[in-house]
Amino acid sequence: MRIPPTSDLGFKKITSEPSNKDVLQGIIGDFFDLWIPLNEINVTAPYDIKSYEKYLKLLGSGEEISETLRQTVQDVAADIKIADLGAEVQVRKDTYFSQRSLYYTCARFCSNYSLPGKMVYRYDGAPIRYSSLKPVYMLSILGYPHFIGDEEALRVLTLYDRKRDKAFEIEYITIAYFELTKNNVETVNQRHWKTFFQTGIAPDDAPEYIKKAARVIDRANMTQEERDMFDQMQKAKDTQDSVIYTAQLEGERIGEARGEARGKARSEATIARNALHMGMTIADVSRLTGWTEDEIRKLAH
C-alpha cells in the first residue's frame, strides 16, 4: 500500500529527501528538458518529518501557521546551480492558483537579489546587485482541469513577445502546469509520471527514478513515525475539508434563500407596476401585493 504521491508528505518525500535527488533530477529533465548533474542539485527545503509535527500541532490548535512553515512542509525548493527550482501539488480547484503560482515564482526570482556569493563585482570591488538574480523554474502538478479549452496536459509559460516572436536571451521565468485530468502528453515519460501521480504505481517500462519514487511512498518502506504522521495529517485534512464543505453548503443555502427573496420581490414589483399601468388604485395594488401604500407610491415614481 502506498501513500498518495500528491499528498504533502508523499510529494515532499519523493522530491526533497537528499537520497532522492535522482527523482528530482528526472522531474527536471522530463518537464523542463534540463538534464542537471546530481552534484549540481541542492535541495534548499529538505524533507524533515519534524516540520510536519510542528505543522500538525499548529493546525490542530487553530493557531496561525507561518508562510515559511507552510512552504517548508508543502513546497519543493532546490538550487540547480544555473537556476532555482520550485514545485508543488494542488489537488483541489483554486480559482486564483495562476496568480498564486506567479506570485511565488516572482518572489523566488527576487529572493536572490544582492545575495553574497551570487553577485558579479566591478573592477573596484563594488557589487552589481542585479547580477545575483537567476532563472526560476516552477512546476505545478494539478489534480483538476485548470486551463479550459484544450486537452494538453502540460503547459509551459515564459516571458514572450508573441506579436514579434521574440523573448529574452535567457528564460528568466518559466512556469509549468501539469494537469493530471488531461490526456494529451508530449512524451512517454510524462505519461509515466501522470500514471504515477494518479495511482502511486510506476509502469513496468518507466525509468528507474519513477520506480524509485513508487518504492519511496510504499508504506512498507516508511518508518512507523512517517506512517503515523501521514495518517494524522490525513485525518486533519479530512476534518478541514468537512468543515469547508459544510460552510459551502450553508453559504449556498443562504444564497438560494436570498435569491428566492430577491426573485419574489422583483416579481411582485413587476405585478405592481403592471397593475398601476392598467389603472388600478394604489390601495387596490397594495391589497393585491401585500406591499404598503407608501411602498407602492415609491414604486410608481
RODO-2510 file (C-alpha; in nm, 4 decimals, decimal comma):
residues 301
     n   res          X          Y          Z
     1     m     0,0000     0,0000     0,0000
     2     r     0,1315     0,3434    -0,0958
     3     i     0,0522     0,6875     0,0344
     4     p    -0,0678     0,9255    -0,2404
     5     p     0,2257     1,0886    -0,4212
     6     t     0,0135     1,4046    -0,4458
     7     s    -0,0167     1,4332    -0,0670
     8     d     0,2017     1,6952     0,1015
     9     l     0,4138     1,4359     0,2781
    10     g     0,4364     1,1986    -0,0185
    11     f     0,5361     1,4608    -0,2758
    12     k     0,7856     1,6191    -0,0378
    13     k     0,9472     1,2861     0,0492
    14     i     0,9996     1,1698    -0,3090
    15     t     1,1413     1,5029    -0,4282
    16     s     1,3148     1,6612    -0,1281
    17     e     1,4835     1,3834     0,0641
    18     p     1,8608     1,4086    -0,0009
    19     s     1,8775     1,0430    -0,1083
    20     n     1,6128     1,1061    -0,3759
    21     k     1,7953     1,3660    -0,5837
    22     d     1,7741     1,1335    -0,8835
    23     v     1,3925     1,1519    -0,8663
    24     l     1,4066     1,5323    -0,8668
    25     q     1,6616     1,5157    -1,1472
    26     g     1,4136     1,3094    -1,3505
    27     i     1,1308     1,5570    -1,2893
    28     i     1,3508     1,8478    -1,4001
    29     g     1,4518     1,6624    -1,7126
    30     d     1,1091     1,5311    -1,8098
    31     f     0,9154     1,8556    -1,7629
    32     f     1,1733     2,1255    -1,8373
    33     d     1,4065     1,9355    -2,0715
    34     l     1,7010     2,0200    -1,8441
    35     w     1,9420     1,7438    -1,7502
    36     i     2,1311     1,8540    -1,4418
    37     p     2,4161     1,6538    -1,2808
    38     l     2,3254     1,5273    -0,9341
    39     n     2,6142     1,7171    -0,7753
    40     e     2,4651     2,0438    -0,9060
    41     i     2,1263     1,9880    -0,7384
    42     n     2,0960     2,1347    -0,3918
    43     v     1,7615     2,0902    -0,2131
    44     t     1,7098     2,4111    -0,0168
    45     a     1,3946     2,2966     0,1656
    46     p     1,4742     1,9333     0,2508
    47     y     1,2205     1,6801     0,3754
    48     d     1,2078     1,6732     0,7560
    49     i     0,9436     1,4778     0,9494
    50     k     0,9835     1,7129     1,2477
    51     s     0,8461     2,0060     1,0476
    52     y     0,5252     1,8075     0,9917
    53     e     0,4865     1,7547     1,3651
    54     k     0,5038     2,1307     1,4216
    55     y     0,2670     2,1979     1,1314
    56     l     0,0129     1,9419     1,2558
    57     k     0,0273     2,0794     1,6089
    58     l    -0,0489     2,4335     1,4878
    59     l    -0,3200     2,3051     1,2543
    60     g    -0,4945     2,1293     1,5419
    61     s    -0,4650     2,4266     1,7769
    62     g    -0,6121     2,6741     1,5318
    63     e    -0,3063     2,8973     1,5641
    64     e    -0,1752     3,0833     1,2622
    65     i     0,0717     2,8876     1,0527
    66     s     0,3555     3,0987     0,9180
    67     e     0,4102     3,1064     0,5438
    68     t     0,7666     2,9847     0,5973
    69     l     0,6468     2,6714     0,7796
    70     r     0,3726     2,6135     0,5238
    71     q     0,6248     2,6257     0,2389
    72     t     0,8697     2,4076     0,4328
    73     v     0,6050     2,1379     0,4628
    74     q     0,4331     2,1645     0,1256
    75     d     0,6650     2,3012    -0,1403
    76     v     0,9753     2,1737    -0,3121
    77     a     1,2643     2,4172    -0,3446
    78     a     1,6026     2,3469    -0,4991
    79     d     1,9049     2,5306    -0,6329
    80     i     2,0217     2,3682    -0,9567
    81     k     2,3270     2,5945    -0,9985
    82     i     2,2124     2,7572    -1,3227
    83     a     1,8656     2,8315    -1,1835
    84     d     1,6219     2,7907    -0,8967
    85     l     1,3507     2,5293    -0,8992
    86     g     1,0171     2,5169    -0,7224
    87     a     0,7440     2,2540    -0,7374
    88     e     0,4124     2,1914    -0,5664
    89     v     0,0932     1,9880    -0,5902
    90     q    -0,2557     2,1377    -0,5995
    91     v    -0,5196     1,8647    -0,5906
    92     r    -0,8355     2,0728    -0,5453
    93     k    -0,9515     2,3584    -0,7646
    94     d    -0,8218     2,7006    -0,6644
    95     t    -0,9732     2,9906    -0,8590
    96     y    -0,6659     3,2081    -0,8033
    97     f    -0,3994     2,9429    -0,8442
    98     s    -0,2460     3,1098    -1,1524
    99     q    -0,1960     3,4309    -0,9564
   100     r    -0,0581     3,2411    -0,6581
   101     s     0,1901     3,0393    -0,8614
   102     l     0,3063     3,3522    -1,0469
   103     y     0,3474     3,5346    -0,7153
   104     y     0,5664     3,2628    -0,5648
   105     t     0,7694     3,2280    -0,8840
   106     c     0,8416     3,6008    -0,8937
   107     a     0,9123     3,6057    -0,5199
   108     r     1,1618     3,3233    -0,5711
   109     f     1,3259     3,5157    -0,8553
   110     c     1,3610     3,8278    -0,6379
   111     s     1,4840     3,6360    -0,3325
   112     n     1,8369     3,6062    -0,4738
   113     y     1,8782     3,9818    -0,5090
   114     s     2,2034     4,1050    -0,3549
   115     l     2,2941     3,7674    -0,2060
   116     p     2,6650     3,7390    -0,1201
   117     g     2,8467     3,4874    -0,3328
   118     k     2,5978     3,5174    -0,6175
   119     m     2,6884     3,8651    -0,7427
   120     v     2,9346     3,9843    -1,0029
   121     y     3,1764     4,2533    -0,8760
   122     r     3,3150     4,5514    -1,0617
   123     y     3,6858     4,6134    -1,1052
   124     d     3,6806     4,8337    -0,7941
   125     g     3,5128     4,5665    -0,5830
   126     a     3,1642     4,7189    -0,5826
   127     p     2,8872     4,4589    -0,6253
   128     i     2,6486     4,4608    -0,9194
   129     r     2,3466     4,3552    -0,7184
   130     y     2,1106     4,2592    -1,0011
   131     s     2,3692     4,0111    -1,1253
   132     s     2,2673     3,7772    -0,8416
   133     l     1,9261     3,7167    -0,9995
   134     k     1,8988     3,3940    -1,1972
   135     p     1,6270     3,1989    -1,3812
   136     v     1,3474     3,0270    -1,1910
   137     y     1,1589     2,7159    -1,3000
   138     m     0,8297     2,6406    -1,1265
   139     l     0,6310     2,3185    -1,1742
   140     s     0,2738     2,2736    -1,0515
   141     i     0,1097     1,9305    -1,0535
   142     l    -0,2655     1,9910    -1,0753
   143     g    -0,5353     1,7385    -0,9904
   144     y    -0,8155     1,9313    -1,1613
   145     p    -0,8740     2,0983    -1,5018
   146     h    -0,7158     2,4405    -1,4614
   147     f    -0,6923     2,5693    -1,8180
   148     i    -1,0205     2,5348    -2,0031
   149     g    -1,0454     2,4740    -2,3767
   150     d    -0,7888     2,2055    -2,4567
   151     e    -0,6717     1,8599    -2,3531
   152     e    -0,2997     1,9390    -2,3355
   153     a    -0,1685     1,8051    -2,0055
   154     l     0,1462     2,0202    -1,9946
   155     r     0,1593     2,3954    -2,0383
   156     v     0,4972     2,5737    -2,0090
   157     l     0,4808     2,9535    -1,9957
   158     t     0,7666     3,2022    -2,0308
   159     l     0,8070     3,5772    -2,0799
   160     y     0,7496     3,6157    -2,4514
   161     d     0,6543     3,8821    -2,7073
   162     r     0,4161     3,6790    -2,9205
   163     k     0,3429     3,9638    -3,1638
   164     r     0,7090     3,9952    -3,2637
   165     d     0,8092     3,6360    -3,1897
   166     k     1,0853     3,7443    -2,9522
   167     a     1,1928     3,6648    -2,5979
   168     f     1,4732     3,7400    -2,3520
   169     e     1,8077     3,5874    -2,4369
   170     i     1,7640     3,3893    -2,1147
   171     e     1,4304     3,2458    -1,9961
   172     y     1,4243     3,4105    -1,6553
   173     i     1,0753     3,2955    -1,5592
   174     t     0,9390     2,9540    -1,6615
   175     i     0,6170     2,8220    -1,5112
   176     a     0,4890     2,4750    -1,5997
   177     y     0,1476     2,3315    -1,5179
   178     f     0,0875     1,9565    -1,5495
   179     e    -0,2833     1,8727    -1,5367
   180     l    -0,3427     1,5108    -1,4375
   181     t    -0,7017     1,5177    -1,5646
   182     k    -0,5958     1,5771    -1,9255
   183     n    -0,4888     1,3068    -2,1682
   184     n    -0,2581     1,4685    -2,4247
   185     v     0,1000     1,4276    -2,3053
   186     e     0,4127     1,5125    -2,5011
   187     t     0,6474     1,2293    -2,4035
   188     v     0,6364     0,8710    -2,2795
   189     n     0,7972     0,9705    -1,9504
   190     q     0,5358     1,2396    -1,8891
   191     r     0,2714     0,9701    -1,9325
   192     h     0,4575     0,7570    -1,6780
   193     w     0,4583     1,0496    -1,4349
   194     k     0,0863     1,1022    -1,4953
   195     t     0,0165     0,7378    -1,4107
   196     f     0,2373     0,7580    -1,1038
   197     f     0,0804     1,0758    -0,9658
   198     q    -0,2697     0,9379    -1,0226
   199     t    -0,2125     0,5879    -0,8819
   200     g     0,1176     0,5824    -0,6926
   201     i     0,2276     0,2990    -0,9215
   202     a     0,5133     0,3142    -1,1703
   203     p     0,4514     0,1362    -1,5040
   204     d     0,6821    -0,1560    -1,5823
   205     d     0,8572     0,0365    -1,8612
   206     a     0,9015     0,3553    -1,6552
   207     p     1,2535     0,4885    -1,5851
   208     e     1,4202     0,3712    -1,2668
   209     y     1,3768     0,7076    -1,0938
   210     i     0,9970     0,6854    -1,1253
   211     k     1,0032     0,3275    -0,9960
   212     k     1,2155     0,4510    -0,7073
   213     a     0,9564     0,7198    -0,6323
   214     a     0,6916     0,4463    -0,6106
   215     r     0,9086     0,2478    -0,3679
   216     v     0,9711     0,5551    -0,1528
   217     i     0,5999     0,6109    -0,0863
   218     d     0,5290     0,2431    -0,0206
   219     r     0,4155     0,2310     0,3425
   220     a     0,6230    -0,0832     0,3927
   221     n     0,9371     0,1198     0,3200
   222     m     0,8472     0,4087     0,5504
   223     t     0,9200     0,4412     0,9190
   224     q     0,6395     0,3968     1,1713
   225     e     0,6741     0,7653     1,2536
   226     e     0,6141     0,8579     0,8904
   227     r     0,3140     0,6279     0,8595
   228     d     0,1601     0,7683     1,1777
   229     m     0,2294     1,1237     1,0657
   230     f     0,0622     1,0671     0,7289
   231     d    -0,2457     0,9160     0,8976
   232     q    -0,2693     1,2107     1,1378
   233     m    -0,2297     1,4648     0,8584
   234     q    -0,4911     1,2848     0,6501
   235     k    -0,7402     1,2937     0,9377
   236     a    -0,6698     1,6620     0,9969
   237     k    -0,7150     1,7332     0,6257
   238     d    -1,0399     1,5322     0,6145
   239     t    -1,1721     1,7305     0,9118
   240     q    -1,0707     2,0582     0,7498
   241     d    -1,2344     1,9558     0,4210
   242     s    -1,5537     1,8609     0,6041
   243     v    -1,5677     2,2000     0,7772
   244     i    -1,5089     2,3818     0,4475
   245     y    -1,7708     2,1705     0,2694
   246     t    -2,0267     2,2361     0,5438
   247     a    -1,9575     2,6095     0,5232
   248     q    -2,0008     2,5963     0,1449
   249     l    -2,3360     2,4185     0,1777
   250     e    -2,4528     2,6727     0,4332
   251     g    -2,3392     2,9551     0,2060
   252     e    -2,5276     2,8009    -0,0872
   253     r    -2,8406     2,7626     0,1276
   254     i    -2,8251     3,1263     0,2367
   255     g    -2,7540     3,2366    -0,1204
   256     e    -3,0521     3,0391    -0,2542
   257     a    -3,2817     3,1868     0,0144
   258     r    -3,1633     3,5381    -0,0696
   259     g    -3,2025     3,4680    -0,4386
   260     e    -3,5575     3,3448    -0,3889
   261     a    -3,6389     3,6543    -0,1819
   262     r    -3,4936     3,8849    -0,4471
   263     g    -3,6803     3,6969    -0,7189
   264     k    -4,0066     3,7197    -0,5287
   265     a    -3,9556     4,0942    -0,4697
   266     r    -3,8790     4,1527    -0,8393
   267     s    -4,1879     3,9549    -0,9401
   268     e    -4,4133     4,1474    -0,7025
   269     a    -4,2683     4,4788    -0,8225
   270     t    -4,3447     4,3831    -1,1834
   271     i    -4,7015     4,2892    -1,0914
   272     a    -4,7467     4,6184    -0,9040
   273     r    -4,6157     4,8290    -1,1936
   274     n    -4,8358     4,6492    -1,4450
   275     a    -5,1402     4,6929    -1,2210
   276     l    -5,0762     5,0660    -1,1890
   277     h    -5,0354     5,0988    -1,5659
   278     m    -5,3732     4,9269    -1,6082
   279     g    -5,5320     5,1953    -1,3885
   280     m    -5,5699     5,0182    -1,0565
   281     t    -5,5591     5,2417    -0,7496
   282     i    -5,2676     5,2391    -0,5081
   283     a    -5,4979     5,0932    -0,2403
   284     d    -5,6030     4,8079    -0,4718
   285     v    -5,2422     4,7327    -0,5692
   286     s    -5,1470     4,7316    -0,2012
   287     r    -5,4131     4,4694    -0,1293
   288     l    -5,3011     4,2684    -0,4337
   289     t    -4,9295     4,2543    -0,3494
   290     g    -4,9253     4,2969     0,0275
   291     w    -4,6989     4,5994    -0,0051
   292     t    -4,7793     4,9178     0,1878
   293     e    -4,9307     5,2119     0,0050
   294     d    -4,6117     5,4142     0,0673
   295     e    -4,4051     5,1391    -0,0997
   296     i    -4,6438     5,1405    -0,3969
   297     r    -4,6128     5,5202    -0,4278
   298     k    -4,2319     5,4949    -0,4343
   299     l    -4,2582     5,2253    -0,6993
   300     a    -4,4914     5,4448    -0,9057
   301     h    -4,2269     5,7173    -0,9164
***
